[in-house]
Amino acid sequence: MQFTLNSTRRHVVPRLYRFTSKIAVDVEPTVISGLEQATLKPRKHPGIVKPNHLELPQKLSDTLRQIVGDHPVKKVLQDSQMLNSYIKSRHPPPTLAEIENKKKLIVEEVNSKMSLERLATLSEEEANRWKRKRELEINKRLSQRTYAWKRIEYGAYEAIVYAVARGAQEYAVLKRILTELAQRDVQFKPRSYFDFGSGVGTGMWVASELWKENIFEYYNVDRSREMNELSELILRDGQENKQISLRNVFYRQFLPAIETKYDLVIISHTLFEMVDKAQREEVLLNLWRKCDGYMVIAEEGTRRGSELVNEARRFLLRVDDEELQGHTVAPCPHDVRCPRLSDLADRTPCNFPIKYAPLRLSSDSSGDSHTSLYSYAILKKGPVSDTSRPWPRIVRPTLVRSKHAICRLCTEEGKLQEVIFTKAKHGKSAYSCAKVSRWGDRLPMAVGPLQPSSPTTKTRNQSQTAQHLQPEWT
């Protein structure tokens, strides 16, 4: 603060100088024009990602209820809840390095209570007995602290339980992801579809809704023969002799060796089923080679699921082959490391919510809306061509308060940034877009540091004026 002397009134008048860093907000000109001319409503600005709430199509719901057949509904529902809880709590298999580090710490703990110096005072028989006891204690603690990973095996009944437990949820997640892809690239009309870990076919349901007239081949790979059979039965509306309405649907239990390319490749809720990082990378590289357009990776929105998605994204973007170069389309507006995962002290996952209506098997079933958190990445082969890619993504709920809206953003620099939007400081266009945008949407504007100017200089365009820089948040 600096003071100047007013000679007429003979008292000190304060003059405020703000030397703090600020954030510049530059709204897309077409958006400003549309809002000003009332041809575009704020709730329909191009950064809005829809849908926000999803239900299974009636035909699919009826089919899923039909395939339950004579199985006791109560037992199917109980098993479905158990399976869903187990999937949501899963961890990937621990690496050898993780196990060795845990064992090293446990050995130090055990040594503090069962010192090796005691061996000198024991007879040979007592020493051997003492060593066995010590080894058992180390293995017991290691077993208690190491995640007991095992692959889920799906038989005929388990496949039905999976369809009931996960069908509506995974359909909602993939519908949201693929709808965003269709909105971002309206010219994308895939002629071929490849799904690794296809399960009961949720990805195929969505792809056929969006691009049924364009897709001429659906290739599904799932190691469970019973899961493939159930997926095909669902396509036949639960009737074995009914004709499939989709063209050229194929099922396999293993990745094909042929070098056929596919416009759209999906690997959804499958990375947890692989035995180690080496297998994950081998499968991902194989799928990336088969991709001739977009590749979608989706997992549970847990910390572990988010880590696996970002591990896959980072691996594919670093492939040292000119023909396999690509970039991130969503959710990141950048290709650098996820800012949430770069801070090892931050356990917050990069995830997004979707509301969906669960499948109702009986009148006793809950019809309430559920919310699922998911993590995902959409990658595209080739150079960046989307001019809207730098738009920041809202990565936590927007806080709308009196005359201001607080948005937590992931920016094109790969940083987490909080911006407090107001009409006075950012202009009507920026504020109206910010306050109606939700977690998962993008803001149609550039966000960056404002260049410092003199205290007397006024900003010409209020839409580019800025709020004070907030500290990075988690």
Secondary structure, 3 states (H helix, E strand, C coil): CEEEEECCCCEEEEECCCCCCEEEEEECHHHHHHHHCCCCCHHHCCCCCCCCEECCCHHHHHHHHHHHCCCCHHHHHHHHHHHHHHHHCCCCCCCHHHHHHHHHHHHHHHHHHCCHHHHHHCCHHHHHHHHHHHHHHHHHHHHHHCCCCCCCCCCHHHHHHHHHHHHHHHHHHHHHHHHHHHHHCCCCCCCEEEEECCCCCHHHHHHHHHHCCCCCEEEEECCCHHHHHHHHHHHCCCCCCCCCCCCCEEEECCCCCCCCCEEEEEEECCHHHCCCHHHHHHHHHHHHHHEEEEEEEEEECCHHHHHHHHHHHHHHHCCCCHHHCEEEEECCCCCCCCHHHHCCCCCCCCCEEEEECCCCCCCCCCCCCEEEEEEEEEEEECCCCCCCCCCCEECCCCEEECCEEEEEEECCCCCEEEEEECHHHHCHHHHHHHHHCCCCCECCEEEEECCCCCCCCCCCCHHHCCCECCCCCC
